[in-house]
Amino acid sequence: MAYELLLLEIEDRIATVTINRPDKLNALNDAMMREIGSMMDELAADTNVGAIIITGAGRAFVAGADISRLAAAPTGDLEKFARFGQAVFRRIELSAKPVIAAVNGFALGGGCELALACHVRVASTQAKFGLPEVKLGLIPGYGGTQRLPRLIGRGAALQLILTGDSIDGTEAARLGLANAVVEPDALLGTARTMAATMLKNGPIALARAIEAVDVGLDAALEDGLRLEARLFGSLEATADMREGTRAFLEKRPAKFRGA
């Protein structure tokens, strides 16, 4: 598929997706959301891709949703608008391949929610995170009220959501919203190094680990432990498990095949 609002580069099994609407600070509109969903489907099926980095062109990661779209929404449309965006971001969250947000600038509203849907977030010192929807008489609609409290705790999340204030990358890292904060010129390199480290590991194991965390997070502890044991046991039948354990004993790098 040809993309008008996204750029794609694949190198060393790492796909870098750049949201490319810099004149609008990469604000999300319906067309961009459809392209993000299609891109995730394409990368999920691409055997040459093992990890994904999402970043933004210019001085923004994503500066939110297109406000003109919201202001012109007909009666009854906002719930459908939210459900559509949630479904797209859920595809990111459920990706069996690790997805890293490289947050280069403004990550506000839907942009913050996009970063939250990724498995890991690396922030530039120039990054700004925030959920300012209450300033528009709205609330976050793409998963922000659900993912942010799970990530940083109820009190800290409610403070950000109810004030609409933004925080920089350093504060995001302190709260646990960002996994790392680096200087702007080191952002993509750091994200790529992290992705490359992940790709040294068994791809089926990566997928199972993501599933265990994602499903288990909302389960009772005993149910989560049963899920973990089941997924752990499922790896017994894989060639990757045999290769990984054998390589460890033979003191050599493992050569995983995703089988």
ABEGO torsion letter per residue (X at the ends): XBBAABBBBBBGGBBBBBBBBAAAGGBBBAAAAAAAAAAAAAAAABAABABBBBBBBEABABAEBBAAAAAABBBGAAAAAAAAAAAAAAAAAABABBBBBBBABBBBEAAAAAAAABABBBBBAABBBBBAAAAAGBBBAAGAAAAAAAAAEAAAAAAAAAAGBBBBAAAAAAAGABABBBBAAAAAAAAAAAAAAAAABBAAAAAAAAAAAAAAAABBAAAAAAAAAAAAAAAAABAAAAAAAAAAAAGBBBBBAGX
